[in-house]
Amino acid sequence: MLMEDDYCIPCILKMSAEIIRGVTKDEEQAHEFMGEIIEMKNLGRDKAKVTPSEIVRDIWVRMQEFCAVEDPLKDRRTEQNRKALNIYPFVKELLHESTDPILEALKFAIAGNSIDAMLDAKSGIDRKMISFLSGINPKAVEEFKKRLEKAGKIVYFTDNCGEIVFDRLLIETMRAEYDCRITVITRTVPVLNDATLEDALSVGLGEVASVMENGIKEPLPGTILSKVSPEVLAAVNEADLVISKGGANYETLTEEDGITGKTTYLFQAKCYPYCKAHNVPLGALIVYNN
């Protein structure tokens, strides 16, 4: 999914301003940084063939250089994981009582996608997240279940911190319902509030699946298969099912022809381009079997 100037650029600029103001309290410095960002070539109207994730990568690198801070949102990621773990037992009990645990686990895993620095650099999570649990396509869910029935090997691309706690719940539920082996993929290089290997292990994902870094040596908030490690590429090629979490993975992996037909995208409709592409209202929970 390539960038739509009228919608993606304002969102990216808003995210950049919020993060830089969280890093520095110097308003003049923040204005200087935003001036540099606005002048970036890819934010111009040259219609370059580029995804929003690649734009965010370039902005993140500039932010690291400008502030001399390697990981501006490290503390925020830790806090998001902590808050999500606090309600993990509560959600697990809800799933235990459910007559359709896969459906309920899907809802929580996708609703967890609302924990996103692109929406709010200070975003967190509490029980209010349950209000997001609506607007999911039952036919898409049934197709996903059919894919799970046939999938011996699954590759699961994670997205944000906090959200990965609910990924763990979905993975636990899938393993309880189906005979499958799951490999979880995280970022190698920190970017935004995306989960790293350290984050994934800290919330217990290593207890329910194999976990590995994507091997991408740049702060890309998405997945480009030509950049991943040979181990990750082999896992993707051997997988019966690829599960992709979040908007950035959706934007980048839908550009990959090799995984069409075996990929399910789980994300929230957080912006107009997503709503338009899938004919859903803002905030809807999307299960897209591609």
Secondary structure as GFF3:
##gff-version 3
##sequence-region A 1 290
A	DSSP	alpha_helix	5	23	.	.	.	ID=ss1
A	DSSP	alpha_helix	27	38	.	.	.	ID=ss2
A	DSSP	three_ten_helix	41	43	.	.	.	ID=ss3
A	DSSP	alpha_helix	52	67	.	.	.	ID=ss4
A	DSSP	alpha_helix	74	97	.	.	.	ID=ss5
A	DSSP	alpha_helix	101	111	.	.	.	ID=ss6
A	DSSP	three_ten_helix	112	114	.	.	.	ID=ss7
A	DSSP	three_ten_helix	127	132	.	.	.	ID=ss8
A	DSSP	alpha_helix	138	150	.	.	.	ID=ss9
A	DSSP	beta_strand	153	157	.	.	.	ID=ss10
A	DSSP	alpha_helix	163	177	.	.	.	ID=ss11
A	DSSP	beta_strand	181	186	.	.	.	ID=ss12
A	DSSP	alpha_helix	197	202	.	.	.	ID=ss13
A	DSSP	three_ten_helix	205	207	.	.	.	ID=ss14
A	DSSP	beta_strand	210	213	.	.	.	ID=ss15
A	DSSP	three_ten_helix	225	227	.	.	.	ID=ss16
A	DSSP	alpha_helix	230	238	.	.	.	ID=ss17
A	DSSP	beta_strand	241	245	.	.	.	ID=ss18
A	DSSP	alpha_helix	247	253	.	.	.	ID=ss19
A	DSSP	three_ten_helix	257	259	.	.	.	ID=ss20
A	DSSP	beta_strand	263	268	.	.	.	ID=ss21
A	DSSP	alpha_helix	272	278	.	.	.	ID=ss22
A	DSSP	beta_strand	285	289	.	.	.	ID=ss23
###
